[in-house]
């Protein structure tokens, strides 16, 4: 999904829909007010400030926007867990609304951190194309390449042909994912 999302966004760049140094908030205004975390004050409250510069589209392409990608010990990581933007019950629009409320880990453009930036790329594809990410990818990537069975969502009759997924069990050993796990991961981003 990540390479496909990147290809989709770069196709839109080739069409002149945006510039790499455009502010992300020009297209996704919810990210205009996302603050940067600058530590905790003496009372244990987070110090949040406006960024020195806005998040640029190039930042979401190279993971330098300052976004996190899950729970952790820092205040922004705890805020990420609480906002739960990657919950599979959320569509991309809700993901974006929630992520934009989470303080950035660092000033945009100053560090690299693997993050939810690829999901933001998908949201930007939707905004710029007027299509869901899945519909855009099907029409502009999968169909032209003859990739007839490639999609984020697969019908249940194809499950037996999918590579077997594994997860770490309670005993620390790998165990096969159940069909329920596969169904849960077979999320349709266009369903909402």
N, C-alpha and C positions, 0 to 999 in steps of 0.2 A: 504493500500500500504506500509506503514512503517514497520509493522511486517514482511510482505512478503519479502521486500527488505533485512531486517536484516537476515532472514532465508537463503535467497539466498547467501548472503555474507558469513555467517557462514558455509554453505555447502562447499563453495570454500576454506575456512580456514581448514575444516576437510580434504579436499583433498590435503592439503599442498601447495596450490597455493600462500600463503603469510603468513607472521607472524604478530602478533598483534603489535609488536614493529618495523615493517618495516616502512621506510619513505614512506609517501603517494606519494612523487615525484618519487620514484623508479618505480611506475606504471603509475602515471599521472604526467609527467614532468612539465606540466603547473603550478603546485603548488610549484615548487622549488624556485620561485622568489617572492612569495606572501609576501609583507612586513607587519609589525605590526605598527599600529597607536600608537604614543606616545604623543598625544596632539598637540596643535597648538603653533607655535612660536610667537614672539612679532609682526610680520608682518601679522599674521593671516594665515600663510601657515601651512599645516599639516607636522608634524614631523613623517617621515616614516623610519623604520629601519629594517634590516634583523632580523628574529626571533632568539632568543637565542638557540632554537633547532628546528628542522624541525617538521612539522605536522606528527604525527604517525597515522597509521591506527586505533589504539585504540582510538585516539582523535575523529575520525569521528564516531566511535561507541558510544561514551559517551558524545558527544556535547562539547568537550573541545578543539576543533581545533582553535577557535577564530572567526569562521564565524558568520555573522549576518543572519537575516532572514526577511529582509524587510526594508522599509523606517523608518527613525527616525531622531533625532536631531544631532547625532554625525557625524563626517566626514565619517567614514566607512559606516554608515547607509545611508548617502546621496549618497556616491559612489555606494552602492548596488542598490539604486533606479535608479541611472543613468545607471548603467551597465545592469539592468533589466534581470538578469540571469534566473529568473523563468517564463519569458514570455512564454506562451503556444505555441508560434510559433517557439520556439527553441527546437532542439533535445537535448539529454543529452550531446553530445560532445560540442555543442555551449554553453550550460549551464556552463560546466566546464571551457571553455575558458574565459567566462565572469566573473565567480566567482573568478577565479584565479587572476584577475586584481584588485579585491576589497581588500583594506587593512584589516587585521585582527583586531578585536576589542581589543584583548589582546594576550599575549604570549601563544603559544600552551601549553596545559596541565596545565595552572594555574587557570582557572575558568571554570564554566559551563555556557553555554548559548544555549538555544534551537535555532537551526539554520538549514541551508540548508544542514547540514551534511548527512542527509539520502539520499538526491539527489546525493551527492558525493558517497555514498555507492552504489547507483544504477549505477553510471558511472563506478565505480570500478568493479562491477559485469560484466558489458559489456566488459570492458577491459580484465579481467581475463578469461572470458568464451568464448569470441569471438562471442557472441550472443547479440541481443538486450535484455534489461532487461525483457521485456514482453515475448519474446520467451524463455528465460531461465526459468522464473517463470512458464510458461505453461508446459514446458518439465520436469522440475525437482521438481516442487511443486504441481501445480494444477492437472495435469493429474495423477500423482501417487496417489494423494489423492482422485481422482474421482470428482474433483471440475470442472465439465464440463462447467459451465456458469460463472466462475470467471475469470475476466480479467480487464485490465485497460480500455479497449475499449468495449463498448456494442453495438450490433446492435439496430437500432431504434425500432424494434418491441418489444424489452425488456423494453423500457423506462417506459411503463405503470406499469411494475412490480417492478421498482426501488422505494426505499423509497423516499417520497416527500422531496424535499429540500426547505429550507426557507432562506431568507436573510432579513436584516433590511431595511425597506422601508424609503423613504424620511421623513415620519412622525414619524420615530423611532419605528414603530410597525413591527412585522414580517409579511412578505408577501411571498407567494409561488413563488419559482423560475420558470421562464418561460421555455418552451421547448428549446428556444434559449440558455438560460443559461446552461441547461443540455447538449445540443450539444457541447457547448464551453468547458465544463468540461470533456466531453467524448473524450479527447485528446489521440491520438494514438502516443506513444513515438517512435514507430518504423517507422512512416510514412516517415521520411526523411532518 
